[in-house]
Amino acid sequence: MWVVATAGHVDHGKSTLVRALTGMEPDRWAEERRRGMTIDLGFAWTTLPSGGTVAFVDVPGHERFVPNMLAGVGPVPAALVVVAADEGWMPQSAEHLAALDALGVSYGLLVVTRADLADPGPAVARARAEIAASSLGAVEAVAVSGVTGAGLPQLREALDRLAVRLPDPVGDGPVRLWVDRSFTIRGSGTVVTGTLGAGRLRVGDELELAGTGDVVRVRGLQSLGVPRPEVGAVARVAVNLRGTPRDRLARGDALLSPGRFHRTDVLDVRVAGDPATDLPSTLTVHVGSAAVPARVRPLGPDTARLRLARPLPLLVGDRALLRDPGRHHVAGGVTVLDVAPPPLARRGAAAARAAVLAGLDGRPDLAGELRRRRLVRAADLTRMGVPVDVRPVAGDWLVDPEHWRQLGVRLAQEVARHAREHPLEPGAPVEALRQRLGLPDRALVEALVRAPLRLRGGRVTASATDALPEPVARAVGRVRAEYGDRPFRAPEADRLADLGLGPREIGAAVRAGALLRLAENVVLLPDVLDEAVRVLAKLPQPFTLSEARRALDTTRRVAVPLLELLDRRGATRRLPDDARVVVG
């Protein structure tokens, strides 16, 4: 299926043309038929000579209903610009063309109607010249009469030729169905309609409401009036939502693939049309079927920041239209450059931001986004419309390569600084390093660790081994010199202090394996355990605590925790009568 919107001045025969092509009545309301003019959006479809189907979104031409017209044109890829032969180019012809140009619609046909009432030549020439200066460029023109049927076969053939030129839809893309109608059917509940521009909808799918983020489920689907289990882009589709009150969504809302779109109320854009510096401070932004008031802050000659009255699900590269409803004036089209821009809090920030935006073209660019953001989650970029094809450095985090290299350098510097300021600690805590580097996740610190740095016990150290600070190493050396021939004698607390081993120094020595802690203020040299087993193995088995203490030439203060440690390690086994045996 292909979807085409009509455009043109009021009473130039758009609805008559659609009626003649399709045999269907696009004007849904009695008031429209009574007044002979389209007020709201109409929909109809027909089969072309090729066998393909084209669906028409018939829009109102009167200037009072331009917002309705924009809601219909916004999501549609092609347009039929309709001009009456007997009236020629008119004000709403110009405004509708300006809207198509602002939205970047680049596929279309010129249809000159009422060719039975006047020579279509002048109208064709004027309209072609006007259209050629827009995004539509050079278009094929067909003169028709909706009354006599003249030219309709040629128009059908031209529509087939237009369909061949339309780009292939993104069948596997995320769904963003802009709602252009919302109503209730007795026995079915809420139904919304829209133009499905990308992706695929299936009965049973879960979708998000753009306005609230609520999850809804698809109860049923119709396309061209026929129930279907699934519908792929591009298509006109009606979606029956299960258990969703009608007042929860309306025109301008959207149904979204869950987790695939970034809802934003602040965005940076490039403006085509009026200079950004000449824009009013408040305009209406039209995108999809939505029309949202926005405050405009010019940044550069053709760039601006828009602050929307409510968030919209926008992507980098989206096209939107700025309109001044008071003056009935299309101020210009915008291309979305950034849907998650940085704040402009500091002096000169706006000028700096304008310089950055000058280099953006609205095409998603992963390398550029990483360079500008330095650190970002892959899922966040995906929701902005930026394809991700690189591996995260940790978890879901993506980092600009140069920024990652600089973080590695800073990590080494911070580890060295921590070692100088805290020489007795076994490295810098990961959490402290995270804060110093300004990183949002501990996993990023851990991923940065490269040799000669090493990660151990939640700390990062630059030492290849658990080296001791020089004062502590000297104190341990004195312990070894003084107690080396009495390995099972433990220095008393005051002697440890005299040797320069306070609680922090002892802790550092124990962590480094230079001392063995048996109990509070009971430390031995680290190689005594194997020697103790050899000594105890020579005793008659089993042996008592007293016999072990005498064989080891030590005190009860040392013997009790030493034997308990040997028990825990399985070198000795304690018997029910408190005697022990050496195991193995």
Secondary structure, 3 states (H helix, E strand, C coil): CEEEEEECCCCCCHHHHHHHHHCCCCCCCHHHHHHCCCCCCEEEEEECCCCCEEEEEECCCCHHHHHHHHHHHCCCCEEEEEEECCCCCCHHHHHHHHHHHHCCCCEEEEEEECCCCCCCHHHHHHHHHHHHCCCCCCCEEEECCCCCCCCHHHHHHHHHHHHHHCCCCECCCCCEEECCEEEEECCCEEEEEEEECECEEECCCEEEECCCCCEEEEEEEEECCEECCEEECCEEEEEEEECCCHHHCCCCCEEECCCCCEEEEEEEEEEEECCHHHCCCEEEEEECCEEEEEEEEEEECCEEEEEEEEEEEECCCCEEEEEECCCCEEEEEEEEEECCCCCCCCCCHHHHHHHHHCCCCCCCCHHHHHHHHCEEEHHHHHHHCCCCCCCCCECCEEECHHHHHHHHHHHHHHHHHHHHHCCCCCCEEHHHHHHHHCCCCHHHHHHHCCCCCEEECCEEECCCCCCCCHHHHHHHHHHHHHHCCCCCCCCCHHHHHHCCCCHHHHHHHHHCCCCEEEECCEEECCCHHHHHHHHHHCCCCCECHHHHHHHHCCCHHHHHHHHHHHHHHCCEEECCCCCEEECC
